[in-house]
Amino acid sequence: MRVLFLQDHLRMGATEKNTLALARYGGERGQDTGLLVFRPGGVLTPDAPTPFYFRELQPFNSHIDEWAPGLGKAVRSFAPDAIIFMGKVAHLYLPLLRKEFPSVRHIATFRSSRSLFTYNFKAFKQADAIFCNSHFARKWLVRVQKHSLEKIEVIHNGCLLTPPQTPTGRHKGSHLRFLCVAMFRPSKNQRELLFILSSLPQRIPWKCTFLGAGKTLKACRRLAREMDLDDRVLFRKNVPPESLYPEHDLALLTSSGKESLPNFLVEAQCFGLPAIAYLVNGVGECFAEGKSGFGIPLGDRSAFQSALIRLADNPDLQTKMGENARLFGKSHFDFSEKSAEFFSKLEEVEGSGSC
């Protein structure tokens, strides 16, 4: 089976990382996989050679995500059995490619809860199948967009990092260490977490690392200074998350609504960090409620603080939930298993014979 992935640009994002990982997984296991990228020069652009066919369409980086010159010719040259549209922008071309290549299976993907364009909904209607990465996304497509349940498959993200095979043990420092990994944008809501942390009882010694970059970073730094949290809060950029997981105790996330299945929580579980997070969209699918994490109603700061205090006051519960997190991550987010499931579902769509 020849499988072609389409992606507008290889920026540093979860979808782009998964696109590359899936293409590589298939290629290394004998699948004829290919990847067409519209804009060249992304930070994730793979070094040659790759175990999959790789081509960038624009002759130079125009900074126009939607421009895909020679796309039809490139698709015809690769002669795929299935085309996977990854990211929002790639879906712009699904109706056009369906018309030009009617015998090819066209697979839409829905991997984010960020705002969609009109052409995304048009693509969903015309796709042979829609692959989602959360049950929440599937339910939304059925309830709001009235898509057929049978057309939609749920395949959770696999963890792209390599967690330790056995528990490494958390750090033995004097402070409870929290970690939040997310781009600094309004929907990630790091300000909310700063307000929650600033109101914790003085008897609880804690430190929190925020890893990420973005347009709200300066405002969050300023807020931390105003709250007199400079000695407790550390802002990091350009650091591999896997280097931070073993140094921290809990994964915290206060996103306000635009989450599908956060890679941060998936990775944190695999590395043995219990999670405390606002329950928005697919967040609750990232951990076992009450066993490897606590889901908090959006905006309930008091409940979020109570969960933090409960774990801070009970090191044994912390340890138990950390082990539960590691086991939950291993059983739900193993990358090889999730990738095998992806290609298996693709084979089912290919063999269904329905368009």
Phi, psi and omega in degrees: 000129180260122187239125182244124176263139174245134179214137183289318185201143182267063174285171182278082181222163183296319180296316181297320177297319179291323177302309179298316183296319180292318178298319180292316180303311180297315181297322181287345182247024172089358175284146172273092182251150178218159179223120173255126179245133182289301182265131177279170170083017178290156183295338180264007181306123185286149174284142176282150357275161176239154178283007179225156177293133183223132178209140173256134190272318181289137179291341176208163181282101181281348186065019174252107185297327189277351185275118181231073184295135178072021183298312181301317179297319180294320178295316180298322180295321180283331179055063183282157168273333180214143175243129180253121181265109185255134182082165185292314191294323182303331182294345176305328187262000182298312180300321180294315181289328176297319180293321183280329183232072186293337182274351180275143175281129182249114186250114174278157176230148179226097190237010183213151176259012176288162185303137179259162177264166178302321182292336175296315180293324176296319179295318179301320181295323187267350183289152174287330178203159176236122178260118178254159176253012174207151176292330177301314181298320179297314180298322179296317179296323181285314185285315187268318184264355175062033176280155177292134180300324183291341182278346189249128177248143176250121176227108181297152175300142169271151178288121183276354177264168179250098180286161177297145181288334179233157180303134179266347183083136180284167180295158183249028182287178184277348182249148169279127187249122181258153179225135174227116180246115181189149172299147178272092174223160185307321184291338180282337163063039178298333177303318180301317180294323178298318178297319180296314183293323183294340183259006177293150179303143182299335183290345182267114177277123183215158170221150182226132175255128172254121178248123178156173177220165179148181191287343179260005183297313182300319180295322179290323175299315181296318179296319179299321177294317180297329179274002181060045181250013184303327182276355182244338185247133179237128177257126182236148174225154173056040177241132178299126181303326183298339177282343183263330184305314181294343183267359186234165187254322185224145175259126184238138179213128182237037179303150187261000176156338186260065177231142172254285175221091189300123178301326180303312181290325176300311181295318181299318177299315181298331179268005174086024177259119172299153183245144166233121188209149172293137183276085175241135177050239186269012184303320183295347178276355184273348183207166177269115185303126178079350181248314178236008178180170178236124174267131186243134176305139183305126176088357182273082183298322181298315179293323178297314179297321180298320178294319177298315181295320180301315180286325178296325182273355184226081181302326180294320177295321176304312182296316181297316180292329176295318177293320176299321179297315180299316180291321179296317179298317181295321184277339185249338190230024177297126187297316181298318180293317180293322179291319176298321178296320179302310182289330176294316177297324179295320177297321178297318178295318180297322183276352183287332178073009181250144178241000000 
